[in-house]
Amino acid sequence: MQTLREAKCGQTVTVVKITGEGATKRRIMDMGITKGTQIYIRKVAPLGDPVEVTVRGYELSIRKADAEIILVE
């Protein structure tokens, strides 16, 4: 398994698990990123932060720290 941060630009991945705890995990889930959700990686900034993704029909930018706790396949 890999994290969302390790996924390459142009890939579509499926969320397997969110490993964070507390407020961070809740915030990610409130953005629509839950187990089984398909995520398309649109762009990655030159230094890797942030990652722009499409989730449930809308565009979202996620920080590297948040992308590291999202396990995908």
C-alpha positions in Angstrom: 0.0 0.0 0.0 1.0 3.6 -0.6 0.1 6.9 0.8 -1.7 9.6 -1.2 1.5 11.6 -1.1 3.4 8.8 -2.9 0.8 8.5 -5.7 1.8 10.0 -9.1 0.1 12.8 -11.0 -2.7 11.5 -13.3 -3.4 8.4 -11.2 -6.8 7.4 -9.8 -6.6 5.7 -6.4 -9.0 4.4 -3.9 -8.8 5.2 -0.2 -8.1 2.1 2.0 -7.6 3.8 5.4 -7.0 7.1 7.2 -4.4 6.5 9.8 -4.6 9.9 11.6 -6.3 10.5 14.9 -8.5 13.2 16.4 -9.2 16.5 14.7 -6.9 15.8 11.7 -8.8 12.6 10.8 -12.2 14.3 11.3 -11.2 17.3 9.1 -10.1 14.9 6.3 -13.3 12.9 6.5 -15.4 16.1 6.5 -13.7 17.0 3.1 -15.3 13.8 1.7 -12.2 11.6 1.8 -13.5 8.4 3.4 -12.8 4.6 3.0 -13.6 3.5 -0.6 -13.6 7.0 -2.1 -11.9 7.4 -5.5 -9.4 10.2 -5.7 -7.8 11.5 -9.0 -4.5 13.2 -8.5 -4.6 16.3 -10.8 -1.4 18.2 -9.9 1.5 18.2 -7.6 3.3 21.4 -6.8 7.0 21.6 -7.7 8.1 21.1 -4.1 5.4 18.5 -3.5 3.2 20.7 -1.3 0.2 20.9 -1.8 -1.3 18.1 -3.9 -4.4 19.0 -5.9 -6.9 16.2 -6.2 -10.5 15.6 -7.4 -12.7 14.0 -4.9 -16.5 13.4 -5.3 -16.7 15.9 -8.2 -14.9 18.8 -6.6 -11.3 20.0 -6.5 -9.3 20.0 -3.3 -5.8 20.9 -2.3 -4.2 18.7 0.5 -1.0 19.4 2.4 1.8 16.9 2.4 1.3 16.1 6.1 -2.4 15.3 5.5 -1.7 13.3 2.3 0.8 11.1 4.3 -1.9 9.7 6.6 -4.2 8.6 3.8 -3.5 5.1 2.7 -4.5 4.3 -0.9 -4.3 1.4 -3.4 
